[in-house]
């Protein structure tokens, strides 16, 4: 049967057992309308600064979504035909034709989180009642594109509509944050803030590392050819980001390795990296040292520290060369947190004033490493399932492997880590439903009382994330504060 009319099942993702499903439904009712707290993501701040309409359905929902691109590319569909432009060029693809190609192949996403998120967008955001396929492609494209030109679908209106109470973008250390200046000047600086992502000036393996460090010195008036000046410049930028509302830093290092070199050895290693004389192993040692340095700075300025390791980025060099990063060619790798974090934890692990949130793409570390570490060290918290693991099954695996050792209160709720603005409500809805499912199953098994479950679902939805990212400690943000 070719069923084209559809609507979302109101009990989707809840337990199959009728009694547990009914209780999950009760839990969900208490949190489904709570504000969305999105403390880590990659939405573009220009959207909220300029608040201009999105151009069309392809521009908004297809071209930026690397989850979608990687699936279509795996089936031999060319990036150019999907509207993705080569580096330094403009796309020559007709956006309608790109959308038609996407619609013809939408069946590829059956059973994936992408289909769940996109169906949520189609039905709950745009009110569409037919499944996307070749027959409905033009109708979907026209409906979505027309809606995007209305005031109700401007970026700020979308945040209002879906009750997004807090959203953090992510910018590199050298970013002037002009878009956030505009956001602050317009009175949105307490809702949309930045996050300090200093990989551009910490990763000595980058071809532009030396020039980036020079720029860092120029914008901070520090001598970044010297180790002390370099560290002072980083402190300066952290303060600049904090004045723009940042509550956190983020680090996308290849591994979780840390180091604790003495000052002389660290300075010598830094000098070697600047002169391009360092080996690959020395680049890794420098990144490891800088994670420990960042932890020390977080103790001083109170910024929460996030670590996102375990990924081989741009694994497909030909694709990266032609189209740049973030096109779906990143692949998870094995992690070692126990040994990697040991130098940092030896120095700062007992400091309850430090918060280091750990993410992983290596699920084998959940019960073996991450839960025991976070279940002991006061500074550690576990981030939610990330990227490839941001799925119903991934969320359930996380809860089942982590809770028995780390409990719920050494985790930090949910964050969506998305570049796709309209997927934010969909992703948070999935997370809330899966937490309701997990808690309902614990109650059904006699492992949790009803009242504890009702307390927990609120904590998992808002309290833990607000506390972990210190959102209640923020000072009001003003444009003058950032100058």
C-alpha positions as CSV (number, residue, x, y, z in Angstrom):
1,X,0.0,0.0,0.0
2,X,1.4,3.4,-1.0
3,X,0.4,5.5,2.1
4,X,1.2,9.2,1.5
5,X,-0.9,10.9,4.2
6,X,0.6,10.6,7.6
7,X,0.9,12.1,11.0
8,X,3.3,11.5,13.9
9,X,2.4,8.9,16.4
10,X,1.8,10.7,19.7
11,X,3.2,7.7,21.6
12,X,6.3,7.3,19.4
13,X,9.4,6.0,21.2
14,X,7.4,5.1,24.4
15,X,7.6,1.5,25.8
16,X,5.5,-1.2,24.2
17,X,4.2,-2.5,27.5
18,X,0.8,-0.7,28.0
19,X,1.3,0.2,31.6
20,X,4.8,1.5,31.1
21,X,3.7,3.4,28.0
22,X,0.9,5.1,30.0
23,X,3.3,6.2,32.6
24,X,5.8,7.4,30.1
25,X,3.0,9.5,28.6
26,X,2.3,11.0,32.0
27,X,6.0,11.9,32.4
28,X,6.1,13.4,29.0
29,X,3.1,15.6,29.6
30,X,5.0,17.3,32.5
31,X,8.0,18.3,30.4
32,X,7.0,18.5,26.7
33,X,6.4,22.3,26.9
34,X,9.3,23.2,29.2
35,X,11.8,25.7,27.6
36,X,14.5,24.2,25.3
37,X,18.0,24.8,26.7
38,X,20.5,24.3,23.9
39,X,23.9,25.0,25.4
40,X,26.1,23.6,22.6
41,X,25.5,23.7,18.9
42,X,26.7,25.1,15.6
43,X,23.8,27.2,14.3
44,X,25.0,30.4,12.5
45,X,24.9,33.5,14.6
46,X,24.2,35.6,11.5
47,X,20.7,34.1,11.4
48,X,19.9,35.7,14.8
49,X,21.8,38.9,14.2
50,X,20.2,39.8,10.9
51,X,16.9,37.9,11.4
52,X,16.4,37.8,7.6
53,X,14.3,35.1,5.9
54,X,15.8,31.8,4.8
55,X,15.9,31.6,1.1
56,X,14.2,28.3,0.2
57,X,13.7,24.7,1.4
58,X,16.9,23.4,-0.1
59,X,19.0,26.2,1.4
60,X,17.6,25.6,4.9
61,X,17.0,21.8,5.1
62,X,19.2,20.1,2.6
63,X,22.5,21.9,1.9
64,X,23.7,22.4,5.5
65,X,22.7,19.0,6.9
66,X,25.7,16.7,6.8
67,X,23.6,13.8,8.1
68,X,21.5,14.0,5.0
69,X,24.4,14.7,2.6
70,X,26.4,11.6,3.8
71,X,23.5,9.2,3.2
72,X,22.8,10.5,-0.2
73,X,26.5,10.6,-1.1
74,X,26.8,7.0,0.0
75,X,24.3,6.1,-2.7
76,X,26.4,7.7,-5.4
77,X,24.5,11.0,-5.6
78,X,26.8,13.9,-6.4
79,X,27.2,16.8,-4.0
80,X,26.9,19.3,-6.8
81,X,23.5,17.9,-7.7
82,X,22.3,18.5,-4.1
83,X,23.2,22.2,-4.2
84,X,26.6,21.9,-2.4
85,X,29.1,24.3,-3.9
86,X,32.8,23.5,-4.3
87,X,35.1,25.5,-2.1
88,X,35.3,29.1,-3.4
89,X,32.5,28.7,-5.9
90,X,28.8,29.2,-6.0
91,X,26.4,26.3,-6.6
92,X,25.1,26.0,-10.1
93,X,22.3,23.6,-9.1
94,X,18.7,24.6,-9.3
95,X,17.5,24.4,-5.7
96,X,14.2,23.0,-6.8
97,X,15.9,20.3,-8.8
98,X,18.1,19.5,-5.8
99,X,15.0,19.2,-3.6
100,X,13.4,16.9,-6.1
101,X,16.5,14.6,-6.1
102,X,16.4,14.6,-2.3
103,X,12.6,13.8,-2.3
104,X,13.1,10.9,-4.8
105,X,15.6,9.4,-2.4
106,X,13.9,10.2,0.9
107,X,13.2,6.5,1.3
108,X,16.9,6.0,2.1
109,X,16.3,7.5,5.5
110,X,13.8,5.0,6.7
111,X,14.5,4.0,10.3
112,X,17.1,6.7,10.8
113,X,17.1,9.6,13.2
114,X,17.2,12.0,10.2
115,X,13.8,10.8,9.0
116,X,12.4,11.3,12.5
117,X,13.8,14.8,12.8
118,X,12.7,15.8,9.2
119,X,9.2,14.3,9.6
120,X,8.9,16.3,12.8
121,X,9.9,19.5,10.9
122,X,7.5,18.8,8.0
123,X,4.5,18.1,10.2
124,X,5.0,20.1,13.4
125,X,6.8,23.1,12.0
126,X,5.3,23.4,8.5
127,X,2.0,21.6,9.0
128,X,2.5,19.2,6.0
129,X,0.3,16.1,6.0
130,X,1.8,14.1,3.2
131,X,5.0,12.1,3.2
132,X,7.9,13.5,1.2
133,X,8.5,11.6,-2.0
134,X,8.9,12.3,-5.8
135,X,5.1,12.9,-6.1
136,X,5.0,15.5,-3.3
137,X,8.4,17.1,-3.8
138,X,7.2,20.3,-5.5
139,X,4.3,20.8,-3.1
140,X,6.7,20.5,-0.1
141,X,9.2,22.8,-1.7
142,X,6.7,25.5,-2.5
143,X,4.9,25.3,0.9
144,X,8.2,25.4,2.9
145,X,9.7,28.2,0.7
146,X,6.6,30.3,0.9
147,X,6.4,29.9,4.7
148,X,10.0,30.9,5.1
149,X,9.2,34.4,3.7
150,X,6.6,35.1,6.4
151,X,7.5,36.8,9.7
152,X,6.6,33.7,11.7
153,X,9.6,31.9,10.2
154,X,12.2,34.4,10.8
155,X,15.0,33.0,12.9
156,X,14.1,34.9,16.1
157,X,10.5,34.0,15.7
158,X,11.4,30.4,15.4
159,X,13.2,30.6,18.8
160,X,10.1,32.2,20.3
161,X,7.7,29.7,18.7
162,X,9.5,26.7,20.1
163,X,10.3,28.2,23.4
164,X,14.1,28.1,23.0
165,X,15.1,29.7,26.2
166,X,18.9,29.6,25.7
167,X,21.0,28.8,22.7
168,X,24.8,28.8,22.3
169,X,26.6,29.0,19.0
170,X,30.3,28.1,18.6
171,X,33.0,30.4,17.3
172,X,36.8,30.1,16.9
173,X,39.2,32.0,19.1
174,X,39.9,34.7,16.4
175,X,36.3,35.4,15.6
176,X,35.5,39.1,16.2
177,X,32.0,38.2,17.3
178,X,30.4,41.0,15.3
179,X,27.2,39.0,14.9
180,X,27.0,38.6,18.6
181,X,27.5,42.3,19.0
182,X,24.4,42.8,16.9
183,X,22.5,40.2,18.9
184,X,23.4,41.9,22.1
185,X,22.6,45.4,20.9
186,X,19.1,44.1,19.9
187,X,18.5,42.8,23.4
188,X,18.9,39.1,22.5
189,X,22.3,38.6,24.2
190,X,20.8,36.7,27.2
191,X,19.2,34.2,25.0
192,X,21.7,33.6,22.2
193,X,25.4,33.5,23.2
194,X,28.7,32.3,21.9
195,X,31.0,29.5,22.9
196,X,34.8,29.7,22.9
197,X,36.3,27.1,20.5
198,X,40.1,27.7,20.4
199,X,41.1,24.8,18.2
200,X,42.3,27.3,15.6
201,X,45.1,28.5,18.0
202,X,45.7,25.3,20.0
203,X,46.2,22.7,17.2
204,X,49.8,23.0,16.0
205,X,49.2,20.5,13.2
206,X,47.0,22.9,11.3
207,X,48.8,24.6,8.3
208,X,47.5,28.0,9.5
209,X,48.6,27.5,13.2
210,X,51.6,30.0,13.0
211,X,49.6,32.7,11.2
212,X,46.6,32.2,13.6
213,X,48.9,32.6,16.6
214,X,50.3,35.8,15.0
215,X,46.7,37.1,14.6
216,X,46.0,36.1,18.2
217,X,48.9,38.3,19.3
218,X,47.7,41.2,17.1
219,X,44.2,41.3,18.4
220,X,45.2,41.0,22.1
221,X,48.4,43.1,22.0
222,X,50.4,40.2,23.4
223,X,53.7,38.8,22.3
224,X,52.5,35.4,21.2
225,X,56.0,34.4,20.1
226,X,56.6,33.8,23.8
227,X,54.9,31.1,25.9
228,X,53.8,33.5,28.6
229,X,52.4,36.0,26.0
230,X,50.6,33.2,24.2
231,X,48.9,32.1,27.4
232,X,48.0,35.7,28.3
233,X,46.5,36.1,24.8
234,X,44.3,33.1,25.4
235,X,43.1,34.5,28.7
236,X,42.3,37.7,27.0
237,X,40.1,36.0,24.3
238,X,38.4,33.9,26.9
239,X,37.4,37.1,28.8
240,X,36.3,38.6,25.5
241,X,34.0,35.6,24.8
242,X,32.7,35.7,28.4
243,X,31.8,39.3,28.0
244,X,29.7,38.2,25.0
245,X,27.8,35.8,27.2
246,X,29.8,32.6,26.8
247,X,29.5,30.2,29.7
248,X,31.6,27.4,28.1
249,X,34.6,26.5,26.0
250,X,34.7,23.6,23.5
251,X,37.6,21.5,22.3
252,X,37.4,19.3,19.3
253,X,40.8,17.5,19.7
254,X,41.4,14.2,18.0
255,X,42.0,12.4,21.3
256,X,41.4,12.9,25.0
257,X,45.1,13.0,25.7
258,X,46.4,15.5,28.3
259,X,49.8,16.4,29.6
260,X,51.4,18.3,32.4
261,X,54.8,19.6,31.3
262,X,56.8,22.0,33.4
263,X,57.0,25.6,32.2
264,X,60.4,25.2,30.5
265,X,59.4,22.1,28.6
266,X,56.0,23.6,27.5
267,X,57.7,26.8,26.3
268,X,60.3,24.8,24.3
269,X,57.5,22.7,22.7
270,X,55.5,25.8,21.8
271,X,58.6,27.3,20.2
272,X,59.1,24.2,18.2
273,X,55.5,24.1,17.0
274,X,55.7,27.8,15.9
275,X,58.8,27.1,13.8
276,X,57.1,24.2,12.1
277,X,59.9,21.9,13.4
278,X,57.6,19.7,15.5
279,X,56.7,16.1,14.6
280,X,53.2,14.6,14.6
281,X,53.8,13.2,18.1
282,X,54.9,16.6,19.3
283,X,51.8,18.2,17.8
284,X,49.7,15.7,19.8
285,X,51.7,16.4,23.0
286,X,51.1,20.1,22.5
287,X,47.4,19.6,22.1
288,X,47.5,17.5,25.2
289,X,49.3,20.2,27.2
290,X,46.8,22.8,26.0
291,X,43.9,20.9,27.3
292,X,45.5,21.0,30.8
293,X,46.2,24.7,30.4
294,X,42.6,25.3,29.4
295,X,41.4,23.4,32.5
296,X,43.5,25.7,34.7
297,X,42.1,28.8,33.0
298,X,38.6,27.4,33.5
299,X,39.3,27.2,37.2
300,X,40.2,30.9,37.1
301,X,37.4,32.3,35.0
302,X,34.6,29.8,35.6
303,X,34.0,28.8,32.0
304,X,32.7,25.2,31.7
305,X,35.0,23.0,29.6
306,X,33.7,20.6,26.9
307,X,35.8,18.0,25.2
308,X,34.6,16.4,21.9
309,X,37.3,13.8,20.9
310,X,37.3,10.5,19.0
311,X,36.6,11.5,15.4
312,X,38.7,11.2,12.3
313,X,37.6,14.4,10.5
314,X,37.4,14.7,6.8
315,X,38.3,11.0,6.3
316,X,37.6,11.4,2.5
317,X,40.4,13.7,1.3
318,X,39.1,14.1,-2.2
319,X,35.7,15.2,-0.9
320,X,37.3,17.6,1.6
321,X,39.6,19.1,-1.0
322,X,36.6,19.8,-3.3
323,X,33.9,20.7,-0.9
324,X,35.5,21.5,2.5
325,X,34.7,20.1,5.9
326,X,31.4,19.0,7.4
327,X,30.1,17.2,4.4
328,X,29.5,13.8,6.2
329,X,33.0,12.3,5.8
330,X,33.9,12.3,9.5
331,X,34.3,8.8,11.1
332,X,34.3,7.7,14.8
333,X,37.5,6.2,16.3
334,X,38.4,4.4,19.5
335,X,39.0,6.4,22.6
336,X,41.1,6.1,25.8
337,X,39.9,8.4,28.5
338,X,41.5,6.6,31.5
339,X,45.0,7.1,30.4
340,X,44.5,10.2,28.3
341,X,42.9,12.3,31.0
342,X,45.3,11.1,33.8
343,X,47.7,14.1,33.7
344,X,44.9,16.6,33.8
345,X,43.0,14.7,36.5
346,X,46.2,14.4,38.6
347,X,46.4,18.2,38.6
348,X,42.7,19.3,38.7
349,X,40.5,16.2,39.0
350,X,39.6,16.9,42.7
351,X,38.6,20.5,42.0
352,X,34.8,20.7,42.4
353,X,34.9,24.3,41.0
354,X,36.0,22.9,37.6
355,X,33.4,21.4,35.3
356,X,34.8,19.3,32.4
357,X,32.0,17.7,30.3
358,X,33.1,14.7,28.3
359,X,31.6,13.5,25.0
360,X,32.5,10.4,23.0
361,X,31.7,8.6,19.7
362,X,33.2,5.4,21.2
363,X,30.3,3.8,23.0
364,X,32.5,1.0,24.3
365,X,33.9,3.6,26.8
366,X,30.5,4.3,28.5
367,X,30.6,1.6,31.2
368,X,34.3,0.8,31.1
369,X,35.8,4.3,31.4
370,X,33.4,7.3,31.3
371,X,30.9,6.3,33.9
372,X,33.5,5.2,36.5
373,X,35.6,8.4,35.9
374,X,32.6,10.7,36.2
375,X,31.3,8.6,39.1
376,X,34.5,9.5,41.0
377,X,36.1,12.8,40.0
378,X,34.3,15.9,41.2
379,X,35.3,17.9,38.1
380,X,33.8,15.4,35.5
381,X,30.4,15.3,34.0
382,X,29.2,13.2,31.0
383,X,27.7,14.9,28.0
384,X,24.8,13.2,26.2
385,X,25.1,10.9,23.3
386,X,26.8,12.9,20.5
387,X,26.6,13.0,16.8
388,X,26.4,9.4,15.5
389,X,25.0,8.3,18.8
390,X,22.3,11.0,18.9
391,X,19.6,8.5,18.2
392,X,16.9,6.7,20.1
393,X,19.0,3.6,20.4
394,X,22.1,5.6,21.2
395,X,20.3,7.4,24.0
396,X,19.0,4.2,25.5
397,X,22.4,2.6,25.3
398,X,23.9,5.6,27.1
399,X,21.4,5.6,29.9
400,X,21.7,1.8,30.4
401,X,25.5,1.7,30.5
402,X,26.1,4.9,32.4
403,X,23.4,5.2,35.1
404,X,24.3,2.2,37.2
405,X,27.8,3.6,37.8
406,X,27.6,7.4,37.4
407,X,23.9,7.9,38.3
408,X,21.8,10.6,36.6
409,X,23.4,13.5,38.4
410,X,26.8,13.2,36.9
411,X,25.3,13.8,33.5
412,X,24.2,17.1,32.0
413,X,20.9,16.6,30.3
414,X,20.7,17.0,26.6
415,X,22.2,19.2,24.0
416,X,21.5,19.0,20.3
417,X,24.9,20.0,18.8
418,X,23.2,20.8,15.5
419,X,23.7,23.1,12.5
420,X,20.1,22.8,11.5
421,X,17.9,25.3,13.3
422,X,14.6,23.6,12.7
423,X,15.9,20.3,14.0
424,X,16.4,21.7,17.5
425,X,12.8,21.1,18.7
426,X,12.7,17.7,17.0
427,X,15.9,16.6,18.7
428,X,14.9,17.8,22.1
429,X,11.5,16.1,21.7
430,X,13.2,12.8,21.0
431,X,15.5,13.2,24.0
432,X,12.6,13.9,26.3
433,X,10.6,10.9,25.0
434,X,13.6,8.6,25.4
435,X,14.2,9.8,29.0
436,X,10.5,9.2,29.7
437,X,10.8,5.7,28.3
438,X,13.8,4.9,30.4
439,X,12.3,6.2,33.6
440,X,9.0,4.4,32.9
441,X,10.8,1.1,32.5
442,X,12.7,1.6,35.8
443,X,9.3,2.3,37.5
444,X,7.8,-0.8,35.9
445,X,10.7,-2.9,37.1
446,X,10.3,-1.6,40.6
447,X,13.6,0.1,40.6
448,X,12.3,3.6,40.9
449,X,9.3,5.2,42.6
450,X,6.7,7.2,40.7
451,X,7.6,10.5,42.5
452,X,11.3,10.0,41.9
453,X,10.6,9.6,38.2
454,X,8.6,12.8,38.1
455,X,11.4,14.6,39.8
456,X,14.0,13.1,37.5
457,X,12.3,13.9,34.2
458,X,12.3,17.6,35.1
459,X,16.0,17.4,36.2
460,X,17.0,15.6,33.0
461,X,15.1,18.1,30.9
462,X,16.1,21.5,32.4
463,X,17.8,21.4,35.8
464,X,20.9,19.4,35.0
465,X,21.8,21.3,31.9
466,X,21.1,24.7,33.6
467,X,23.3,23.7,36.5
468,X,26.1,22.1,34.5
469,X,26.5,25.1,32.2
470,X,26.1,27.6,35.1
471,X,23.3,29.4,33.4
472,X,21.8,30.7,36.6
473,X,25.2,32.3,37.5
474,X,25.3,34.5,34.4
475,X,25.5,38.3,34.6
476,X,23.2,40.3,32.3
477,X,24.8,40.8,28.9
478,X,25.1,44.2,27.4
479,X,26.8,45.6,24.3
480,X,28.9,47.9,26.5
481,X,30.2,44.9,28.4
482,X,31.8,43.4,25.3
483,X,33.7,46.5,24.2
